[in-house]
Amino acid sequence: MEYLEGVLPPETNAALEAHVAACERCTAFVASYRETPRILRTATAVELPADIQESLHAFLRRLRS
Amino acid sequence: MTTVVPTADSSDETLAARAAAGDDRAFEEIVARYERRVFRVACRLTSETDAPDVLQNTFLQVYRNLPSFRGESRFATWLYRIATNAALMVRRARTRKPAESLDAFMPRFDEHGMHADLPAQLQVASRADELIDRQALVEKARAAIARLPDVYRDAFVLRDLEEMSTTDVAQVLGVEPATVRQRVHRARLLLRGYLSDLVGVKR
């Protein structure tokens, strides 16, 4: 977990990095672990619909009046 | 004569102080800066159906609590805490999910300590956006996040999707940074497994 998070001490990290680079399976696993957040971030990046935005503004105007 | 400070260039903390003192333009600027982010995190923590209520409740609470904002955390962190709590309130009203074992989603190793799966199987999650069409991916991504145990979901959404620092997420959730890191790690393993499943390839 510390390796995947990038928080290992430099020497330990370098040793693991060397192993991962030489191992096709580890490379594939680490790539998929690191790509998963990016894929989900892109897929769930919704816009605020104009009607919901207008409802919010109307609600906040009433609140302050 | 009062000096007019340009609202759009002001820091969040300056705007918060002005809004707390009754400056409507400052409050509107806060809303303009954060309404999209709050809606997005509300969708990720709840659903598109519940997100409008979470959005409204968040800014209601922000408006009411601005006078008590003391700057002990960054304004953005303070606001995210309110938004997260508003989302959790909505979620609590829903049926609790059954706990799911993480074991099925852990990487498997053979007797030599090598990954038991082939590279093509191991990397498939990283190609989910190439392997299925965009609309299907959006739906599956939402379902995958909703399937996470709640504590993993909260940490993952704030850390990896909203891209907050581990320290800020820890403040929002009221847990230690080490706990955030562990929950995010477990969420990534689960989601990696879910993504592999949804493109129809064995982990």
Chai-1 contact restraints between the chains, C-beta under 6 A:
chainA,res_idxA,chainB,res_idxB,connection_type,confidence,min_distance_angstrom,max_distance_angstrom,comment,restraint_id
A,M1,B,H185,contact,1.0,0.0,6.0,A-B,restraint_1
A,E24,B,P119,contact,1.0,0.0,6.0,A-B,restraint_2
A,R25,B,H115,contact,1.0,0.0,6.0,A-B,restraint_3
A,R25,B,P119,contact,1.0,0.0,6.0,A-B,restraint_4
A,R25,B,L122,contact,1.0,0.0,6.0,A-B,restraint_5
A,A28,B,P119,contact,1.0,0.0,6.0,A-B,restraint_6
A,A28,B,L122,contact,1.0,0.0,6.0,A-B,restraint_7
A,A28,B,Q123,contact,1.0,0.0,6.0,A-B,restraint_8
A,F29,B,P107,contact,1.0,0.0,6.0,A-B,restraint_9
A,F29,B,H115,contact,1.0,0.0,6.0,A-B,restraint_10
A,F29,B,L122,contact,1.0,0.0,6.0,A-B,restraint_11
A,A31,B,Q123,contact,1.0,0.0,6.0,A-B,restraint_12
A,A31,B,S126,contact,1.0,0.0,6.0,A-B,restraint_13
A,S32,B,Q123,contact,1.0,0.0,6.0,A-B,restraint_14
A,S32,B,A125,contact,1.0,0.0,6.0,A-B,restraint_15
A,S32,B,S126,contact,1.0,0.0,6.0,A-B,restraint_16
A,S32,B,R192,contact,1.0,0.0,6.0,A-B,restraint_17
A,Y33,B,R188,contact,1.0,0.0,6.0,A-B,restraint_18
A,Y33,B,R192,contact,1.0,0.0,6.0,A-B,restraint_19
A,E35,B,S126,contact,1.0,0.0,6.0,A-B,restraint_20
A,T36,B,A125,contact,1.0,0.0,6.0,A-B,restraint_21
A,T36,B,R188,contact,1.0,0.0,6.0,A-B,restraint_22
A,T36,B,L191,contact,1.0,0.0,6.0,A-B,restraint_23
A,T36,B,R192,contact,1.0,0.0,6.0,A-B,restraint_24
A,P37,B,D160,contact,1.0,0.0,6.0,A-B,restraint_25
A,I39,B,A128,contact,1.0,0.0,6.0,A-B,restraint_26
A,I39,B,D129,contact,1.0,0.0,6.0,A-B,restraint_27
A,L40,B,A141,contact,1.0,0.0,6.0,A-B,restraint_28
A,R41,B,L161,contact,1.0,0.0,6.0,A-B,restraint_29
A,A43,B,L137,contact,1.0,0.0,6.0,A-B,restraint_30
A,A43,B,V138,contact,1.0,0.0,6.0,A-B,restraint_31
A,A43,B,A141,contact,1.0,0.0,6.0,A-B,restraint_32
A,T44,B,R44,contact,1.0,0.0,6.0,A-B,restraint_33
A,T44,B,A141,contact,1.0,0.0,6.0,A-B,restraint_34
A,V46,B,R40,contact,1.0,0.0,6.0,A-B,restraint_35
A,V46,B,C43,contact,1.0,0.0,6.0,A-B,restraint_36
A,L48,B,E35,contact,1.0,0.0,6.0,A-B,restraint_37
A,L48,B,R36,contact,1.0,0.0,6.0,A-B,restraint_38
A,L48,B,F39,contact,1.0,0.0,6.0,A-B,restraint_39
A,I52,B,P52,contact,1.0,0.0,6.0,A-B,restraint_40
A,L56,B,L55,contact,1.0,0.0,6.0,A-B,restraint_41
A,L56,B,Q56,contact,1.0,0.0,6.0,A-B,restraint_42
A,F59,B,Q56,contact,1.0,0.0,6.0,A-B,restraint_43
